[in-house]
Amino acid sequence: MRHNYIRLHRLPPAFNGFTLLHISDLHVDMNEGAMRRLEQLLPDLAYDICVITGDYRGATFGPFADVLEGMKRLQSHLGQTGTATIDDPAPTDVISLLGSTLSQAFDAE
């Protein structure tokens, strides 16, 4: 875990002290121990928003049910998850969206 403090003089005052948790390149299916450790760390972290980016899985093809299960376990530690748009203000379940996206990507191949 790394803490980066960024000072921006032109940042609106409302964002003073704003904390972003960035989780990247989980590769959920590659290291069960690392995923369990992340699940242990998350409840003690204080942040305003969390973004998860990068590779969610190690393999580039094949079954991905284990990845979705691992993401569901993480989701339970992150509180409210989802996205909202102007057209659809209701949050969308990120895990369902991820599963749908993966399905579409691999069905296309």
N, C-alpha and C positions, 0 to 999 in steps of 0.2 A: 504494500500500500504506500502511496506517495501523496503528500500534501503539497499543492502548488498554490502559492499566494500571488494573486495578480492585482496590481494597482493600475487603474485606468482613470486618469484625471477627468475625462469627459463622461464617465459612467454616471447615469442618473442617481441621485442620492437614495432612491428607493432600493437600489441594488447594493448599497453599502453592507458588507457582511454576508452577501448572498453566497450560499454554498451549493456547489454542483458536485454530485457524485457521478463519476464517469466510470463505467465498467466496460472493459473492452476485451475482445477476443477470448470469450469464455471457453470455446471448444468443449462444450458440456460433456460430450461423449468420450473425451480422452482421459479425464482424470477425476474420478469420483471423489477422491480425497480432497482435491482442491475445491471442488464444488461444495462439499460439506464444510470446509473451513470458511468459505465465503458466507455460507448460511449462518455460521456461528458469529462472524464479524458484523454482519449487516444490522442486527438489532441494536448494537451499541453505537452506531454511526449517526451523527446528526447532519442533515442536509436538507436543502430546500427543494431540490429536484434531482432526479436520477435519470441518466441516459445510458442505454446499453447499446454499444456499437460493435462492429467488427464481426469476426467469425463466431457463429453460435455453435458450430459443429466442426469436427476434425475432418470427416470424410466429405468428399465432394459429390458422392452419389450413394444410393442405397437407402435403407430404412432410416428414419429419423425420429421414431416414436420416443426413444430414450432422451433425445435432445429436448423434445417438448415436455416430457415429464420433469427433467431437470430444471427447465425454465419455469414450470408451474411451482416447483418447490421454492425457487428464488422469489417468484412473484408473491408468495405468501409472506415473505420477509420485507417486501418493499412497500406494503400498504397499498394505497390507491394507485392503480396503474391504468394506462390507457392513453388515448389521444382524443382530441376534440377538434372539430373543424367548424367553420362558420356555418356550413350547410347542415352539419350533424353535430350538435353540441353535446350529445351523450357520449361518454367514454366508450371506446371500442376495446374489448379485451385484447391486450397485446399478444398473449399466447395464441389465441385463436387466429389473430391476424398473421402471426408468424407461421403458424401451421398452414394456413391457407396460402400464404406466399410461397412457402417451400413446396407445397403440393403442386401449385401452378408451375413453378420453375422446373420441377423434375418431371412433371407430366409432359412438358414441352420437349423434353430431350428424346 
